[in-house]
Amino acid sequence: MTPVKEPKPSHAQAPAAGNGSGAAPGGPAAERESLPILRPARPADVRAIAELVRPFAERRILVAKDLITYFEDIQEFTVAELPPVPGTARPTGIEPGRIVGCGALHVMWDDIAEVRTLAVDPRLKGRGVGSALLRALIIRARSLDLKRLFCLTFEVGFFNRHGFQEITGTPVGTDAFAEIVRSHDDGVAEFLDLARAKPNTLGNTRMLLEL
């Protein structure tokens, strides 16, 4: 499932992928706010990602996962990290070096992948971190020559602003379905809209982005 608590990107100062800092327009250097950098996740980030996701999983917004699953999937993740930048202010209560956002790109088939586990520290609400992470995942999908991105989410408006459209059913043909259904991944069962996964997807909207 795809995360859900994210503000309108049009009102946020979202850094581009890999950008290290940013500022409110016209603000003096001393008042600049340190914005997160985006980078590929590393095994050392796993526990921080799990802790970031935990409150969302407890509220059944995101799927709860075992720690080993994060380790196995770590190469799919991009994280947002708050760097120590001299002369900048940090959001209240967030120490430098902390992982404040994450998102994963899970390839399903030749031409389609799913955006998974998109989560942002609530203390950074309104700063466009979720939008920056989603843009980074879209760029990565295009670099893999994927043609479509799927998500399962409560936050229809957020994903719609990034070009996703609501769909019904499963966006793969019967031949692909017959192969994908062999997977034991719970997220794949949700993607395929299998009966055993429906209790986990109640209230979620299926969305697709054509790349």
Secondary structure as GFF3:
##gff-version 3
##sequence-region A 1 211
A	DSSP	three_ten_helix	9	11	.	.	.	ID=ss1
A	DSSP	three_ten_helix	29	31	.	.	.	ID=ss2
A	DSSP	beta_strand	37	40	.	.	.	ID=ss3
A	DSSP	three_ten_helix	43	45	.	.	.	ID=ss4
A	DSSP	alpha_helix	46	58	.	.	.	ID=ss5
A	DSSP	alpha_helix	67	73	.	.	.	ID=ss6
A	DSSP	three_ten_helix	74	76	.	.	.	ID=ss7
A	DSSP	beta_strand	77	81	.	.	.	ID=ss8
A	DSSP	beta_strand	99	107	.	.	.	ID=ss9
A	DSSP	beta_strand	112	120	.	.	.	ID=ss10
A	DSSP	three_ten_helix	122	124	.	.	.	ID=ss11
A	DSSP	alpha_helix	129	143	.	.	.	ID=ss12
A	DSSP	beta_strand	148	153	.	.	.	ID=ss13
A	DSSP	alpha_helix	156	161	.	.	.	ID=ss14
A	DSSP	beta_strand	165	166	.	.	.	ID=ss15
A	DSSP	alpha_helix	174	180	.	.	.	ID=ss16
A	DSSP	alpha_helix	186	191	.	.	.	ID=ss17
A	DSSP	three_ten_helix	195	197	.	.	.	ID=ss18
A	DSSP	alpha_helix	198	201	.	.	.	ID=ss19
A	DSSP	beta_strand	205	210	.	.	.	ID=ss20
###
